[in-house]
Amino acid sequence: MFSKEKVQKQAIEVVEMEAHALVGLKAYINDAFAKAVEIIHGLEGRVVVTGIGKSAVIAQKIVATFNSTGTPALFMHAADAIHGDLGMIQPDDAVIIISKSGESPEIKVLIPFIKNFGNPVIALCGNAQSYLATNADIFVNSTVDKEACPNNLAPTTSTTAQLVMGDALAVCLLNLKGFSSKDFARFHPGGALGKRLYLRVVDLSKINEKPVVKPEASLREIIYEISSKRLGATAVVDEKGKLQGIITDGDIRRMLEKNESPANLKAKDISTTAPKSIDEGELAVAALELMRTHDITQLVVTSDGKYAGMLHLHDLVREGLI
């Protein structure tokens, strides 16, 4: 019979077991680990990461992490390697072989071929006495006491450990390379993450209309400008192009509540002076933070201190930054 209490208890046990195993990996951050980082950092080629079964899946994720953090890498399935994919390995490459047991037939066949090529072999393995661990140039230990699987069979804790050791290698390499957020943005141009790193205010504001009125503009002119440009606001700019203020939908409503005869009011009488603004070269996420800080939905965009357009909160929502 299904019992949510039993399910929750078991899930907590899995989390605790794997967390305990991960803390235990600290003992394996040793000279061999540092040597592996040194070898990879000094490569003129790439890191070829290989494995079989679940370890192959982990290898693909590690490759993705390496590539996105400035360490060129590619995945080679161990079963396909001896059927032609060994050609992926070039003279300046290093090979990371991932395995829990280190005794898989495909791995044991593969190692002598790679050694004959002269490429450095780094074993990420959970068995210090295995064929892989003892025949690799560098052995990075990922041993765990027990799988989270009740039968101690299904790769669970062991693959998590492999993943974490791969992340540890990638982050150490990232720091050695001085890999910055700008570098990260170059490799992540798509999706919300990429947009947060490279999308600038001008990329959004240039698509919008550019609502603007003079300080002497009438209420009718103001309302027409706000309505026609559909940004909920208009900038007030003098004859020299200098920004004088901003008028929003909210400003119009508040003005109508306070004035029984608003017909003679001009833009300069209604506008909010010294409006919040942002330079068009700033990151869009900076505009988002400014809007959040001041609880506003529009920002005046400037270029060299002059009015250049308007940015609306909806622009940021549309781009997935919120």
Secondary structure, 3 states (H helix, E strand, C coil): CCCHHHHHHHHHHHHHHHHHHHHHHHHHCCHHHHHHHHHHHCCCCCEEEEECCHHHHHHHHHHHHHHHCCCCEEEEEHHHHCCCHHHHCCCCCEEEEEECCCCCHHHHHHHHHHHHHCCCEEEEECCCCCHHHHHCCEEEECCCCCCCCCCCCCCCHHHHHHHHHHHHHHHHHHHHHCCCHHHHHHHCCCHHHHHHHHCEHHHHHCCCCCCEECCCCEHHHHHHHHHHHCCCEEEEECCCCCEEEEEEHHHHHHHHHHCCCCCCCEHHHHCECCCCEEECCCEHHHHHHHHHHHCCCEEEEEECCEEEEEEEHHHHHHCCCC
